[in-house]
Amino acid sequence: MAISSICGKTGVPTRTGYVASKHAMQGFFDTLRMELRSTGVDVLVVSPGFVATDIRQRALGADGKPLGKSPRDEMQGNMSVDECVHQIIWAMERRKREHIMTLKGKVLPWAKLIMPGLVDRITAATVRKPTATQK
């Protein structure tokens, strides 16, 4: 089981390294799944949306120092850790190959096939939106 991200499905401005690592993970585990297909080993890739954790306070910036407090409220409107774990266990029990946890994440790959330019613009606009602390 691998925990990826919706960012493994599309580009997100200002998150270049993170997005690249998630795209690489997706490709690696998709390939591993194919290679292990007849062995009885399942490979599940989980892509949650935002999960309410304090990860930003533990993450390091380009200078090697902690990023500190996020400009957005990381607990507001995000999936709880308990819900995330519940969905992972659900997907594992069903031996799913992939589990995308949010409606937005499920729609995104299809929308990107039909309207890639629009998805790029919406994603870029979302990143540019000022938060309450930035106003």
N, C-alpha and C positions, 0 to 999 in steps of 0.2 A: 504494500500500500504506500502510495506517495501522496503527499499533500502539496498540491500546486496552487493555482490561483486563476481567477478569471483573466488575470494579466498574461497567462499562458496562451490565451486565445486571441488577444489583440494588443496592439501597441498602446502605451499610455505615456503621454508627455511627462517629463520630469522624473520618470522612473526607469530610465533606459537599462541600467544594469539589472534591476530586479526583473523587468519584463524579459530581457534576454535569458536570464537564468531559468525563468518559468517556461519559456518556449523550448529551451534545451531539455528541461525535465520532461516536458510533454513528449517530445520526440524520442528521448531515451526510453521512457517507460512504454510508449506505444510499440517501439521496436522490440523491447524486452518481452512484452506480452506475446508478440508474434513468434519470437524465438522459443518461448516456453509453452507454446500452444498445446502441444501433445504430451506434456509432462504432468498435467494435473495441477500445475502451479498457476494461480490466478494473479493478475496484476491489475490493481485498482488505482486510478488516478482521481483524487478528490480535488475539486475546485470550489472552495468556499468563497463567499463575498467577504465583506469586512466582519471580523470577529472581535468582540469586546475583550481586548487584552491590553496589557501595558507594554507591548512589544517595542513601541517607539522609544520608550525610556531606556530600553536595553540595546537598541540598535546603534551602530556607530556610523558616523558620517565619513566623508572623504578624508577628513583630517584625523580620523581615528578616535575622535571624541564622541561621547554620547550625543545623540540628536536632541534628547530632552523632550519636553512637552510638545505634543502635536498642536498645530494651529486649529485643528478641529477636535471636537469632543469625541474621543475614540469609543466611548461607552454609549453615546447617543445613537439610536437607530441601527445598531450593529447586532448581529447574531450573538447570542450568549455562547460561552464555551460549552456549556452542557448541551445545548441544541446542536452545536457542531459535532460533538462527540456522538450524540444520538444518531445523527444522520450518517456518520462514518460507519458506525456499527451496523446500521440498517443496510447500507450498501455492501458491506463485507458479508453479511449473512446471506444476501441475495447473489453474491459472487458477481457483482456488476463490474464492468470494465472501466467505467467512468461515472462519476457522480458530480454534477454541477448543482450547487446548493441554492442558488437564487434564480428567480424568474428572469431577471435582467441577464444573468449569466447564460441561461438556457436560450434566450432569444438572440443574444449577441452573435453567435456563430452563423445563424441563419440570416440575420439582417446583414451581416458582413458579406455574405455571398451575393445578396441581391443588391445592396446599396453600400458598397465599401466606403465611398467618399463621405456619405452621410454619417456612418458610424465613426469615421475619423473625426469629423467636425463635432459631433456630440461628445465624444470622449475628450477631445481637446477643450471644449467649452466647460465641461464638468470640472476639469482640473484647474481651469482659470477662475472659477467662481470664488469670490472672496468669502471667507468664513466670518462669523460674528466677531472673532478676535482680530481679524485683519481689516475690518471696516473702520 
